[in-house]
Amino acid sequence: MLKTFDCNTLYGQLGLQDSPLIVDLRTADELAHSGEFIPSAVRVDPDGIEQWCRRLTTHRLVAVYGSNDAASNAMVSQLESRGIVAGALTGGFDEWRRNGMPTVRARREYRVPGSSRWVTRERPKIDRLACPWLVRRFIDPHAVFFYVPAQAVRAEAAGLAAEPYDIADVTFSHRGPRCSFDAFLDEFGLHDPVLDQLADIVRAADTGTLERSKEAPGLLAISLGMSATIRDDILLLEQAMFVYDSLYAWCKKARDETHSWPQTKGVPA
């Protein structure tokens, strides 16, 4: 019997280190009609399932959804025949949407989903690290990011065919008291209570309003310390991904957990 996921189970793992690789198996027309997809999903053309499965190398669980259970189950069977543990999302995307789960707005002008490219100022700190984390973890896992001198961002954006962010007078930037992280959430229609909690921390750290979040001073300190330690911007981004993974996991699963000393007898620290 083929493995299945329900919406609540998949949402509970979404964005965490043990999250399945999520595959959107709908046709281009079906995606265009809905205009949305499940966060972090990669799109596979239904006509290219066999080739994609042959190229796939992963130890992660794979969760598949499509327009119907038959297509999803067929792909699950192919993956399992190659030794990859996989399952289908019960009810597909329509069931996910009916349950009020978060979705990402497809934006062809930014090549989302699939192959977006982004550029911003070098020596990234809060926003210029948090935004790439958000994009790669929830919007476009295959996104590419560039860091260039501040005065060259617009010119490099044209040359690199990349969308500029976190500079003045562009779509993905600060809007009043809100920061670029908020702009990404808004532009891609990504509404989720856990990401909203994280956005509060990022915004307070990035805009100098540390009093609005007790976690913001810690994020600021870690970001400044990493910047002072790591000179290569791409390496800095790769290291920062784990910081934001951890902060997201804290918001989602560990916010109420405490730690103290001396240890209470019989209670693990």
N, C-alpha and C positions, 0 to 999 in steps of 0.2 A: 504493500500500500504506500502510495506516494506521501511524502511529508507535506504538511500545510502550515501556514501561519494565519492567525487571526490578526485583526488590525491592532488590538491592544498590545499583543505580544510584540509585534514588530515596532510599534511606537515606543514601547518600553526600552528597546535596544537602540533606537535611532540616535545616532551621533556618538555612541559610546565605542570603546575599543573593540568590544565583542559584537558590534553591529554586523548583520549580514551585508554582503554586497547585494544591493538592490538593483534589479534589472527591469526596465520598462520595455515591454515587448509589443507595445501598440504600434500601429502603422503611423507614418508621418501625418496622414489625414486625421487619424483618431487623436493624435496629440494636438494637432492644430485646432480640432473641434473643441476639445476640452480646455486647451490653453494652459494646462497645469500638469505637474507631475509630482511624484512623491519625493521629498527631500533626499538628496544624496544619490538618487537613481541615475544609472547610466542607461542610455538608450541603445537597444539592439534591434536592427531591422529584422522583422519576422522572416524575410527571405534569406537572411544571412546567419541564421541560428547555428547551423552546423559548422561554418567557418569560424564563427566567434567562439564556440565551445572548444574547438580544437586549439585555438590560440590562448585560451584562458589558463593561467597558472595561478592558483590561489589556494590557501589553506582555510580561507573564510567560508562560512556558510553562505549560500546564495539564495536570495529570496526573489522570486519571479512574479510579475503581475502583467496582465495584458487585458485585452477587451473581452476575452472569454477564457474559461477554465481549460478548454481543450488545448489551446495554443500554449498556455503556461505549463500544463502537465507534460506536453510533448518536449518542451525545453528542459524541464526538470528531469525527465527520463534520459535525455541525452547527456546531461551533466552527470547524473548518477552513474551512467555507463562508463564514464571516464574517471570515476572514483571521487567526484566532487559532491559533497553533501549539499542538497538543494531542496527547496520546497516552494510551493505556490501560495500566493496570498489569496485566501478565501474571499471570493466576491470581487477580486481585482480592484482596479482603481475606483470604480463606482462605489464599492463598499467602503473603501477608505474615505472617500469624500462624504458619504452619507453619515459616517461616524464623526464627522467634524475634525478629522485629523489635519495637521498642517500640510500645506502644499506649496510648491514653488511655481511662480508664474513663468511660463516659457517666453523668452524674449529673443526672437530670431535676429534682431538688430545687434544683439550682443553675443550671438552664437551660443545661446543657452537654451537647451542643454547641448553639451558636446565639446566645444572647442573655444571657449572664451579666452581673451588675452587682455591683460590689465597692466597699467604702468603708473608709477607714482614717484615721489621724491625719494632720493637715497637716504641712508641712515634711518630706517624706519623705527618708530616707537609704537605707541599704543594702537591708534587707528590703522596705521599702515601694516600692522601685523595681524590685528584682529579681523580686518576685512578679508584678507586672503584665507585665513582660517575658516571664516564663515562660508566663503565661496567654495573652497575645496571640500569642506565637510558636508555641506547641505545643498549647494546650488549647482556646481559643476566640478566634479572630482578631477577632471582633466584640465582645469584652468591653468594658464601660464601667467607668471607675474614677473615684472621687470622693475628695477629700481635705477633711476638715473638722476643726474644733477637737477636741482629744482628748476633752474631756468630753462632746462631742455625738455621738460616733460611733454609739452604740447608738440614740439617738433618730433620728438622720439615716438610719440603716440601715432603720428601719421606714418612714420617710417616702419614702425613695428606692427602696424595694423592692430593697435591695442587701445583700449578705452582708458582714458586718464581718470584717476580717482584721488581724493583727498588733496586737491588743489582748489584754488578759488574759481568760481564761475563754471563749474562742470556739474553734471547730473549727480554723480556719486561723490558728494562732499558735504560739508557742514551746512545745516539749514537752521538758522537761529541758534537755539541752545542745544540742538541735536547734532550728533557727529556723523561721520561718514558711515560708520557701522549701521546707524539707524537708516541712512539713505539706502543701503543695500537691502535691508529688511523691507523697507517700504516699496522700493522699485520692483522687487521680486515677490511681493505679496506674501512674505514668509511670516506668518503669525503663529507663535508658539509661546506658551507661558515660560518655559525654561529659557529660551533665547531672549525673552523680554527681561528676565532677571539678569542674564549676562549682559545685555545691552545697558542696563542701569549702571553696572560696574564699569564697563568700558567707557561710557559717556562721562561719568564722574571723573575717571582717571584721565581721560583725554582732554577734557575741557577745563581742568583746574577747579572743579567743583567737588573736591574730595569729601566735603561734609555731607554730600548726598548719598554716599555709600561707604559703609565701614570697611568694605573690602577694597575700595579703590586705592587707598594709599599703598597697600601691599602690591597690587598690580603695577602701579606706577614705579615702585621701588625695584621690582623684579625686571620690568622693562628697561629702566635706565641702567640697571646693573648688567643686563645682557648686552645692551648696546655698548657699554664700556668694555666688555670682555671680548665680544665677537666683532671683528672688523669686516668680514665678508657678509654683505646684506642677504644673500640667498641662504647662506648657512644660518644666519640669524633667524630668518623666517622658518627654516626647517626645525630649529631648536624651539622656537616660540610655539610651533604647532602643538607640542606636548603640553606647554603651559596652558594654552586655551582648551585643549582636550580635558585637562585636569580641572580647570575652572568650570567648564560646562558640566562635567561629571559631578562635581560638588553641588552645583545648582540643581541637578536632576536627582541625585541619589543620596547625597551626604550632608545636605544643608543643616539638618537637625542633629547631626552627630557631634558629640563633644569630646574633649580630651582634657584630662587633668592629672595632677600629681600632688600628693601621693595617691597611688592606686587604691581604689576601694577593694577590699578583700573579696576575691571570688569574681570580680568583674574585669574583663580584659581591657587594657589601656588602649 
